[in-house]
Amino acid sequence: KEIFEEHKHRYGYRRITAQLHIEGIKINHKKVKRLMKKMNLFGIAIRRRRKYSSYQGTVGKIKPNLICRNFLAILPDRKWYSDITEFHLNGEKLYLSPIMDGCTHEIISYTISRHPVLEQVMTMLELAYKNHPALNGLIFHTDQGWQYQHPAFQSWLKDHGIEQSMSRKGNSLDDG
């Protein structure tokens, strides 16, 4: 009970058992669980954070999968891949959006944002276009995230002679 109170009701039977072992008290975790139940010592329920998912249903017309798991490109600037990844840094959520070339595996451009917003992927495209202006015939492959289904994103690709390719919903093998 003392350990439970000391850790502000955050420790469950497993952590209390571990703490008791550290203090030299050998006790089975099942006994600790039984005793805690008997004394009505219940820890605070901690919700697990959900993994970021950019898919929010169909926003625009879904594009065909032109890559079909053939990720290797013979020439640079023929196949580009992108996805948004959530990661935690110093207790803060950040979203990384890179473009990778299918031939050189080089990161063409990337943006980091505190929120997964359309501006992030549009800025990523503009940065890529600065260093790679000849993009006619390029296939740009992504998942079905809402940013990639957005009319502004699709229009930008079309205006620059880029063909958009999308993987099937929920199939990470299609995303390389």
C-alpha positions as CSV (number, residue, x, y, z in Angstrom):
1,K,0.0,0.0,0.0
2,E,2.9,2.3,0.8
3,I,4.4,1.8,-2.7
4,F,1.0,2.4,-4.3
5,E,0.5,5.7,-2.4
6,E,4.1,6.8,-3.0
7,H,3.6,6.5,-6.7
8,K,0.3,8.4,-6.7
9,H,-1.9,5.4,-7.6
10,R,-0.1,5.0,-10.9
11,Y,1.5,1.6,-10.2
12,G,-0.3,-1.6,-10.9
13,Y,0.5,-5.1,-9.5
14,R,3.3,-5.7,-12.0
15,R,5.2,-2.5,-11.1
16,I,4.6,-3.0,-7.4
17,T,5.9,-6.6,-7.7
18,A,9.0,-5.3,-9.5
19,Q,9.5,-2.6,-6.8
20,L,9.2,-5.2,-4.0
21,H,11.8,-7.3,-5.7
22,I,14.1,-4.3,-5.9
23,E,13.6,-3.8,-2.2
24,G,14.6,-7.5,-1.6
25,I,11.1,-8.8,-0.9
26,K,10.5,-12.0,-3.0
27,I,6.7,-12.3,-3.7
28,N,4.7,-13.7,-6.6
29,H,2.9,-11.2,-8.8
30,K,-0.3,-13.2,-8.4
31,K,-0.2,-12.6,-4.6
32,V,0.4,-8.9,-5.1
33,K,-2.6,-8.8,-7.5
34,R,-4.8,-10.6,-5.0
35,L,-3.7,-8.3,-2.1
36,M,-4.3,-5.2,-4.1
37,K,-7.7,-6.4,-5.1
38,K,-8.5,-7.2,-1.5
39,M,-7.4,-3.7,-0.4
40,N,-9.2,-2.0,-3.3
41,L,-6.0,-0.5,-4.7
42,F,-6.7,0.2,-8.4
43,G,-4.3,2.2,-10.5
44,I,-5.3,5.0,-12.8
45,A,-6.2,3.7,-16.2
46,I,-3.8,5.0,-18.7
47,R,-5.0,5.3,-22.3
48,R,-2.6,4.3,-24.9
49,R,-2.0,6.9,-27.6
50,R,-3.4,6.0,-31.0
51,K,-0.9,5.8,-33.9
52,Y,-1.4,8.7,-36.4
53,S,-3.4,7.7,-39.4
54,S,-3.8,10.2,-42.2
55,Y,-6.7,8.2,-43.7
56,Q,-10.0,9.9,-43.1
57,G,-12.2,8.3,-45.7
58,T,-12.5,9.1,-49.4
59,V,-12.1,12.9,-49.9
60,G,-11.5,12.9,-53.7
61,K,-11.1,10.4,-56.5
62,I,-8.7,7.6,-55.5
63,K,-5.9,7.1,-58.0
64,P,-4.7,3.8,-59.3
65,N,-1.6,2.0,-58.0
66,L,0.8,2.5,-60.9
67,I,3.8,1.1,-58.9
68,C,2.4,-2.3,-58.1
69,R,5.2,-3.0,-55.7
70,N,7.8,-2.4,-58.4
71,F,9.6,0.3,-56.3
72,L,12.9,0.4,-58.1
73,A,13.4,3.1,-60.8
74,I,16.2,2.8,-63.4
75,L,16.5,6.6,-63.7
76,P,16.3,9.4,-61.0
77,D,13.1,11.5,-60.9
78,R,10.9,8.7,-62.4
79,K,9.4,7.4,-59.2
80,W,9.0,9.3,-56.0
81,Y,7.4,8.1,-52.7
82,S,6.0,9.9,-49.8
83,D,4.2,9.3,-46.5
84,I,3.6,11.3,-43.3
85,T,5.1,9.8,-40.1
86,E,4.3,10.8,-36.6
87,F,7.0,10.7,-34.0
88,H,7.5,12.0,-30.5
89,L,10.4,14.3,-29.5
90,N,10.8,15.8,-26.0
91,G,7.2,15.0,-25.2
92,E,5.9,16.7,-28.4
93,K,4.3,15.2,-31.4
94,L,6.0,16.0,-34.7
95,Y,5.0,15.0,-38.3
96,L,7.7,14.3,-40.9
97,S,6.8,14.3,-44.6
98,P,9.7,13.3,-46.9
99,I,9.9,12.5,-50.6
100,M,12.2,9.7,-51.5
101,D,13.5,9.0,-55.0
102,G,13.0,5.3,-56.2
103,C,16.4,5.2,-58.0
104,T,18.9,6.9,-55.8
105,H,16.9,6.4,-52.5
106,E,17.8,10.0,-51.8
107,I,15.5,12.2,-49.8
108,I,14.5,14.9,-52.3
109,S,12.8,17.2,-49.8
110,Y,11.1,17.0,-46.5
111,T,9.1,19.1,-44.1
112,I,8.5,18.8,-40.3
113,S,5.4,20.1,-38.7
114,R,3.6,20.2,-35.4
115,H,0.3,19.2,-37.1
116,P,-0.4,17.1,-40.1
117,V,-1.7,19.9,-42.4
118,L,-2.1,20.3,-46.2
119,E,0.4,23.2,-46.1
120,Q,3.1,20.7,-45.0
121,V,2.8,18.5,-48.1
122,M,2.4,21.5,-50.4
123,T,5.6,23.0,-49.0
124,M,7.4,19.7,-49.4
125,L,6.4,19.6,-53.1
126,E,7.6,23.2,-53.7
127,L,10.9,22.4,-52.1
128,A,11.3,19.3,-54.3
129,Y,10.4,21.3,-57.4
130,K,13.1,23.9,-56.7
131,N,15.9,21.4,-57.1
132,H,14.1,19.0,-59.6
133,P,12.1,21.2,-62.1
134,A,11.9,18.6,-64.9
135,L,9.3,16.3,-63.6
136,N,7.2,15.3,-66.7
137,G,6.5,11.6,-66.6
138,L,7.3,11.2,-62.9
139,I,5.1,8.9,-60.8
140,F,4.4,10.1,-57.3
141,H,3.3,7.3,-55.1
142,T,1.6,7.7,-51.7
143,D,-0.9,6.0,-49.4
144,Q,-4.5,7.2,-49.3
145,G,-4.0,9.9,-46.7
146,W,-6.4,12.9,-46.9
147,Q,-3.6,15.3,-47.8
148,Y,-2.8,13.2,-51.0
149,Q,-6.5,13.1,-51.9
150,H,-6.9,16.8,-51.5
151,P,-7.8,18.6,-54.8
152,A,-5.0,21.2,-54.3
153,F,-2.4,18.4,-54.0
154,Q,-3.8,16.5,-57.0
155,S,-4.0,19.7,-59.1
156,W,-0.4,20.7,-58.3
157,L,0.8,17.3,-59.5
158,K,-1.2,17.4,-62.7
159,D,0.0,21.0,-63.4
160,H,3.6,19.8,-63.2
161,G,3.2,16.8,-65.4
162,I,3.3,14.3,-62.5
163,E,1.2,11.1,-62.5
164,Q,-0.3,10.3,-59.1
165,S,-0.3,6.7,-57.8
166,M,-1.9,5.5,-54.6
167,S,-1.6,2.2,-52.7
168,R,-4.7,0.3,-51.5
169,K,-6.2,1.3,-48.2
170,G,-4.6,-0.5,-45.3
171,N,-1.9,-2.3,-47.3
172,S,1.5,-1.1,-46.1
173,L,3.3,-3.5,-48.4
174,D,2.1,-1.3,-51.3
175,D,3.9,1.6,-49.8
176,G,7.5,0.3,-50.0
